Amino acid sequence: MSSARKALLAGSITFVVGLALWLFGLDVEIVVFTPSKLGVVLMVVGGVEFLYGVYKSVRGDDAARD
């Protein structure tokens, strides 16, 4: 699997986990963190990683290395 596909897959999974935390963790408060706020952070990180995967796949760096 190419690194662009890995970044796309990891970014989309991270985004979905963050979305689930944001949707279902609004009423829950844990002493150390709030799941809804952590979900927003994970959605941002997942979105950035997904966009990086799109950038790498469009640029075509993996084809030159293989």
MOJO-V30269 format. One record per residue. N is the residue number from 1. RES is the residue in one small letter. PHI is phi in degrees with one decimal (* if undefined). Layout:
BEGIN
N/RES/PHI + N/RES/PHI
END
This chain:
BEGIN
1/m/* + 2/s/-75.5 + 3/s/-68.1 + 4/a/-68.0 + 5/r/-67.1 + 6/k/-63.1 + 7/a/-66.2 + 8/l/-63.4 + 9/l/-66.8 + 10/a/-64.5 + 11/g/-65.5 + 12/s/-70.9 + 13/i/-66.1 + 14/t/-62.3 + 15/f/-63.8 + 16/v/-66.9 + 17/v/-63.8 + 18/g/-64.1 + 19/l/-64.2 + 20/a/-64.0 + 21/l/-64.0 + 22/w/-68.1 + 23/l/-72.2 + 24/f/-100.3 + 25/g/-108.4 + 26/l/-69.6 + 27/d/-94.7 + 28/v/-102.3 + 29/e/-128.4 + 30/i/-105.7 + 31/v/-56.4 + 32/v/-85.2 + 33/f/-149.7 + 34/t/-105.0 + 35/p/-58.8 + 36/s/-67.1 + 37/k/-70.8 + 38/l/-64.4 + 39/g/-62.7 + 40/v/-64.1 + 41/v/-63.6 + 42/l/-65.7 + 43/m/-64.7 + 44/v/-65.8 + 45/v/-63.8 + 46/g/-64.2 + 47/g/-65.2 + 48/v/-65.8 + 49/e/-66.4 + 50/f/-63.8 + 51/l/-64.3 + 52/y/-65.5 + 53/g/-64.2 + 54/v/-63.4 + 55/y/-60.1 + 56/k/-66.6 + 57/s/-73.2 + 58/v/-72.7 + 59/r/-69.2 + 60/g/80.4 + 61/d/-66.4 + 62/d/-68.7 + 63/a/-67.6 + 64/a/-73.5 + 65/r/-83.0 + 66/d/-79.6
END
